[in-house]
């Protein structure tokens, strides 16, 4: 699993791209990011179009990240996997 992270401060936009198997191997970068979500964040894009397989541990990591970003008041957009996007959105309810 590879995770690419970019932040555009002038747009208050955080972009993450996940590639490969979405599993516990993404724990370090996701947990690190959860600890340092920018305070001025307005939008976050999770690009899952490169994800090959999704495991429960990967879903739990994305749910944790989703909650943290939404908790900061930012809007999250998911690209690439509509089923997973719906599961993430259900976590905030």
Residue pairs with C-beta under 8 A, 6 or more apart in sequence:
1 18
1 19
1 20
1 21
1 22
1 23
1 25
1 26
1 58
2 18
2 19
2 20
3 16
3 17
3 18
3 19
3 26
3 29
3 30
4 16
4 17
4 19
5 14
5 15
5 16
5 29
5 33
6 14
6 15
7 13
7 14
7 15
7 38
8 15
9 38
9 40
11 42
11 43
12 38
12 40
12 41
12 42
12 43
12 74
13 41
13 42
13 43
13 44
13 45
14 37
14 38
14 41
14 43
14 44
14 45
14 69
14 74
15 44
15 45
15 47
16 33
16 44
16 45
16 46
16 47
16 65
17 47
17 49
17 50
18 26
18 46
18 47
18 48
18 50
18 51
19 50
19 51
20 50
20 51
20 52
21 51
21 52
21 53
21 54
21 55
21 58
22 48
22 51
22 53
22 54
22 55
22 58
22 59
22 61
22 62
23 53
23 55
23 57
23 58
24 55
24 57
24 58
24 61
26 58
26 61
27 57
27 61
30 61
30 62
30 64
30 65
31 61
31 64
33 65
34 64
34 65
34 68
37 68
37 69
37 72
38 72
39 72
41 69
41 72
41 73
41 74
42 73
42 74
42 75
43 74
43 75
43 76
43 77
44 69
44 74
44 75
44 76
44 77
45 76
45 77
45 78
45 79
46 62
46 65
46 66
46 76
46 77
46 78
46 79
46 88
47 79
47 80
48 78
48 79
48 80
48 81
48 84
48 85
49 79
49 80
49 81
50 80
51 58
51 80
51 81
51 84
54 81
54 84
59 84
59 87
62 84
62 88
63 87
63 88
63 91
66 76
66 88
66 91
66 92
67 91
67 92
69 76
70 76
70 92
76 88
78 84
78 85
78 88
